């Protein structure tokens, strides 16, 4: 799936609790997403504070992705990056990035977004509220057989 590397209009920082389920396994992570003027980075840790995943996109479009030791292959940082974009990036931005490819993005209802390849459903996102940055969503990836439940909230900077 191609990536839309342009920056969406997002909160500067967001905290996300992510539950990834695949097969008979599930992994819960706490993630922080920091967005700059031209780059962004997210780091996900487990309950013990160990880094599970880190992802980043630099101002020049370079993607960095790392998976911590012992993290299952199903939790591929690049796939998580594509899922984050599918769920949170503006629809028009994604549609422009996929134009002319076998991939299509549709949003048949305000609470549902779909990713198709050659007309076949690959992934679907369901939103519990209109603002995914301050609410919950569920993503099902049919191609790789996993699901993500994400709860997001903006982080407000604390003044000294």
C-alpha atoms as a printed R data frame, in Angstrom:
    type eleno elety resid chain resno       x       y       z
1   ATOM     1    CA   UNK     A     1   0.000   0.000   0.000
2   ATOM     2    CA   UNK     A     2   1.480   3.388  -0.906
3   ATOM     3    CA   UNK     A     3   2.079   5.898   1.859
4   ATOM     4    CA   UNK     A     4   0.756   9.457   1.886
5   ATOM     5    CA   UNK     A     5   3.784  11.370   3.118
6   ATOM     6    CA   UNK     A     6   2.231  14.829   3.276
7   ATOM     7    CA   UNK     A     7   1.463  16.049   6.771
8   ATOM     8    CA   UNK     A     8  -2.122  16.132   7.987
9   ATOM     9    CA   UNK     A     9  -3.399  18.872  10.256
10  ATOM    10    CA   UNK     A    10  -3.042  17.129  13.591
11  ATOM    11    CA   UNK     A    11  -2.630  17.971  17.217
12  ATOM    12    CA   UNK     A    12   1.062  18.626  17.917
13  ATOM    13    CA   UNK     A    13   1.196  15.641  20.267
14  ATOM    14    CA   UNK     A    14  -1.184  12.768  20.822
15  ATOM    15    CA   UNK     A    15  -1.243   9.861  23.253
16  ATOM    16    CA   UNK     A    16  -2.702   6.595  22.023
17  ATOM    17    CA   UNK     A    17  -3.486   3.311  23.692
18  ATOM    18    CA   UNK     A    18  -3.321   0.618  21.044
19  ATOM    19    CA   UNK     A    19  -4.492  -2.971  21.357
20  ATOM    20    CA   UNK     A    20  -3.288  -5.150  18.477
21  ATOM    21    CA   UNK     A    21  -4.953  -8.562  18.098
22  ATOM    22    CA   UNK     A    22  -3.732 -11.226  15.676
23  ATOM    23    CA   UNK     A    23  -4.524 -14.903  15.761
24  ATOM    24    CA   UNK     A    24  -4.794 -15.917  19.416
25  ATOM    25    CA   UNK     A    25  -2.388 -13.176  20.570
26  ATOM    26    CA   UNK     A    26  -2.906  -9.592  21.640
27  ATOM    27    CA   UNK     A    27  -0.435  -6.835  22.503
28  ATOM    28    CA   UNK     A    28  -1.302  -3.603  24.257
29  ATOM    29    CA   UNK     A    29   0.920  -0.556  23.756
30  ATOM    30    CA   UNK     A    30   1.032   3.037  24.848
31  ATOM    31    CA   UNK     A    31   2.098   5.257  21.957
32  ATOM    32    CA   UNK     A    32   3.022   8.911  21.684
33  ATOM    33    CA   UNK     A    33   2.769  10.649  18.319
34  ATOM    34    CA   UNK     A    34   4.666  13.924  17.884
35  ATOM    35    CA   UNK     A    35   4.073  15.989  14.779
36  ATOM    36    CA   UNK     A    36   6.362  18.809  13.649
37  ATOM    37    CA   UNK     A    37   5.974  21.237  10.763
38  ATOM    38    CA   UNK     A    38   7.368  18.736   8.248
39  ATOM    39    CA   UNK     A    39   8.065  15.517  10.139
40  ATOM    40    CA   UNK     A    40   6.522  13.201  12.684
41  ATOM    41    CA   UNK     A    41   7.514  10.390  15.009
42  ATOM    42    CA   UNK     A    42   5.755   7.833  17.166
43  ATOM    43    CA   UNK     A    43   7.112   5.530  19.835
44  ATOM    44    CA   UNK     A    44   5.160   2.630  21.349
45  ATOM    45    CA   UNK     A    45   6.030   1.003  24.668
46  ATOM    46    CA   UNK     A    46   4.555  -1.856  26.682
47  ATOM    47    CA   UNK     A    47   3.378  -1.799  30.313
48  ATOM    48    CA   UNK     A    48   6.960  -2.321  31.515
49  ATOM    49    CA   UNK     A    49   8.206   0.691  29.541
50  ATOM    50    CA   UNK     A    50  10.073  -1.363  26.943
51  ATOM    51    CA   UNK     A    51  10.070   0.063  23.401
52  ATOM    52    CA   UNK     A    52   8.086  -2.143  21.041
53  ATOM    53    CA   UNK     A    53   7.913   0.022  17.913
54  ATOM    54    CA   UNK     A    54   9.240   3.334  16.691
55  ATOM    55    CA   UNK     A    55   8.244   5.026  13.454
56  ATOM    56    CA   UNK     A    56   9.172   8.288  11.844
57  ATOM    57    CA   UNK     A    57   8.898  10.298   8.682
58  ATOM    58    CA   UNK     A    58  11.502  13.034   8.176
59  ATOM    59    CA   UNK     A    59  11.056  16.341   6.370
60  ATOM    60    CA   UNK     A    60  12.599  14.808   3.223
61  ATOM    61    CA   UNK     A    61  10.162  11.866   3.253
62  ATOM    62    CA   UNK     A    62  12.577   9.269   4.633
63  ATOM    63    CA   UNK     A    63  10.796   6.621   6.672
64  ATOM    64    CA   UNK     A    64  12.427   5.072   9.719
65  ATOM    65    CA   UNK     A    65  10.815   2.039  11.326
66  ATOM    66    CA   UNK     A    66  12.064  -0.263  14.061
67  ATOM    67    CA   UNK     A    67  10.553  -3.212  15.870
68  ATOM    68    CA   UNK     A    68  11.893  -4.066  19.325
69  ATOM    69    CA   UNK     A    69  13.286  -7.497  20.200
70  ATOM    70    CA   UNK     A    70  10.614 -10.145  20.721
71  ATOM    71    CA   UNK     A    71   7.880  -8.188  18.935
72  ATOM    72    CA   UNK     A    72   5.899 -10.520  16.647
73  ATOM    73    CA   UNK     A    73   6.331 -10.146  12.882
74  ATOM    74    CA   UNK     A    74   2.644  -9.264  12.535
75  ATOM    75    CA   UNK     A    75   3.440  -5.945  14.249
76  ATOM    76    CA   UNK     A    76   5.407  -4.583  11.322
77  ATOM    77    CA   UNK     A    77   6.145  -0.876  11.937
78  ATOM    78    CA   UNK     A    78   5.618   0.024   8.262
79  ATOM    79    CA   UNK     A    79   2.226  -1.689   8.291
80  ATOM    80    CA   UNK     A    80   1.304   0.174  11.494
81  ATOM    81    CA   UNK     A    81   2.402   3.404   9.763
82  ATOM    82    CA   UNK     A    82   0.071   2.660   6.847
83  ATOM    83    CA   UNK     A    83  -2.740   1.881   9.318
84  ATOM    84    CA   UNK     A    84  -2.183   5.155  11.187
85  ATOM    85    CA   UNK     A    85  -2.395   7.018   7.899
86  ATOM    86    CA   UNK     A    86  -5.514   5.139   6.811
87  ATOM    87    CA   UNK     A    87  -7.229   5.925  10.102
88  ATOM    88    CA   UNK     A    88  -6.064   9.490  10.791
89  ATOM    89    CA   UNK     A    89  -4.970  11.232   7.576
90  ATOM    90    CA   UNK     A    90  -7.498  13.415   5.745
91  ATOM    91    CA   UNK     A    91  -9.482  11.451   3.159
92  ATOM    92    CA   UNK     A    92  -8.597  13.820   0.276
93  ATOM    93    CA   UNK     A    93  -4.878  13.482   1.047
94  ATOM    94    CA   UNK     A    94  -5.065   9.694   0.931
95  ATOM    95    CA   UNK     A    95  -7.142   9.654  -2.243
96  ATOM    96    CA   UNK     A    96  -4.591  11.923  -3.952
97  ATOM    97    CA   UNK     A    97  -1.710   9.643  -2.877
98  ATOM    98    CA   UNK     A    98  -3.475   6.552  -4.279
99  ATOM    99    CA   UNK     A    99  -4.706   8.144  -7.516
100 ATOM   100    CA   UNK     A   100  -3.852   6.047 -10.551
101 ATOM   101    CA   UNK     A   101  -2.975   2.956  -8.486
102 ATOM   102    CA   UNK     A   102  -4.800  -0.279  -7.751
103 ATOM   103    CA   UNK     A   103  -5.661   1.146  -4.294
104 ATOM   104    CA   UNK     A   104  -8.843   3.059  -3.511
105 ATOM   105    CA   UNK     A   105 -10.019   4.727  -0.306
106 ATOM   106    CA   UNK     A   106 -13.670   5.423   0.361
107 ATOM   107    CA   UNK     A   107 -15.648   6.764   3.275
108 ATOM   108    CA   UNK     A   108 -19.208   5.559   2.718
109 ATOM   109    CA   UNK     A   109 -20.297   6.985   6.093
110 ATOM   110    CA   UNK     A   110 -18.794   9.419   8.598
111 ATOM   111    CA   UNK     A   111 -17.993   6.531  10.924
112 ATOM   112    CA   UNK     A   112 -16.457   4.136   8.352
113 ATOM   113    CA   UNK     A   113 -13.452   4.283   6.025
114 ATOM   114    CA   UNK     A   114 -12.476   1.515   3.612
115 ATOM   115    CA   UNK     A   115  -9.297   0.574   1.779
116 ATOM   116    CA   UNK     A   116  -9.714  -1.503  -1.380
117 ATOM   117    CA   UNK     A   117  -7.240  -2.977  -3.822
118 ATOM   118    CA   UNK     A   118  -8.564  -3.858  -7.256
119 ATOM   119    CA   UNK     A   119 -12.084  -3.534  -5.841
120 ATOM   120    CA   UNK     A   120 -11.496  -5.989  -2.967
121 ATOM   121    CA   UNK     A   121 -11.790  -4.872   0.653
122 ATOM   122    CA   UNK     A   122  -8.374  -4.894   2.350
123 ATOM   123    CA   UNK     A   123  -8.990  -2.896   5.541
124 ATOM   124    CA   UNK     A   124 -11.800  -1.051   7.255
125 ATOM   125    CA   UNK     A   125 -11.818   1.584  10.003
126 ATOM   126    CA   UNK     A   126 -14.772   2.283  12.298
127 ATOM   127    CA   UNK     A   127 -14.865   5.554  14.244
128 ATOM   128    CA   UNK     A   128 -16.675   5.966  17.574
129 ATOM   129    CA   UNK     A   129 -16.596   9.773  17.334
130 ATOM   130    CA   UNK     A   130 -16.134  12.393  14.609
131 ATOM   131    CA   UNK     A   131 -12.642  13.364  15.874
132 ATOM   132    CA   UNK     A   132 -10.316  10.343  15.777
133 ATOM   133    CA   UNK     A   133  -7.652  12.353  17.675
134 ATOM   134    CA   UNK     A   134  -9.892  12.535  20.735
135 ATOM   135    CA   UNK     A   135 -11.772   9.285  20.655
136 ATOM   136    CA   UNK     A   136 -11.739   5.609  19.762
137 ATOM   137    CA   UNK     A   137 -11.516   3.692  16.532
138 ATOM   138    CA   UNK     A   138 -11.216   0.097  15.373
139 ATOM   139    CA   UNK     A   139  -9.257  -1.014  12.332
140 ATOM   140    CA   UNK     A   140  -9.530  -4.472  10.786
141 ATOM   141    CA   UNK     A   141  -6.845  -5.484   8.305
142 ATOM   142    CA   UNK     A   142  -8.254  -8.360   6.255
143 ATOM   143    CA   UNK     A   143  -5.133  -8.758   4.149
144 ATOM   144    CA   UNK     A   144  -2.845  -9.496   7.115
145 ATOM   145    CA   UNK     A   145  -5.513 -10.834   9.510
146 ATOM   146    CA   UNK     A   146  -5.209  -8.509  12.498
147 ATOM   147    CA   UNK     A   147  -7.153  -5.746  14.188
148 ATOM   148    CA   UNK     A   148  -6.267  -2.592  16.107
149 ATOM   149    CA   UNK     A   149  -8.335  -0.830  18.741
150 ATOM   150    CA   UNK     A   150  -6.998   2.701  19.282
151 ATOM   151    CA   UNK     A   151  -7.982   5.253  21.906
152 ATOM   152    CA   UNK     A   152  -6.483   8.711  21.269
153 ATOM   153    CA   UNK     A   153  -6.282  11.950  23.170
154 ATOM   154    CA   UNK     A   154  -4.425  15.199  22.529
155 ATOM   155    CA   UNK     A   155  -1.596  16.010  24.886
156 ATOM   156    CA   UNK     A   156  -1.607  19.589  26.131
157 ATOM   157    CA   UNK     A   157   1.764  21.084  26.905
158 ATOM   158    CA   UNK     A   158   2.205  21.910  30.582
159 ATOM   159    CA   UNK     A   159   3.569  25.374  31.363
160 ATOM   160    CA   UNK     A   160   6.370  25.569  33.976
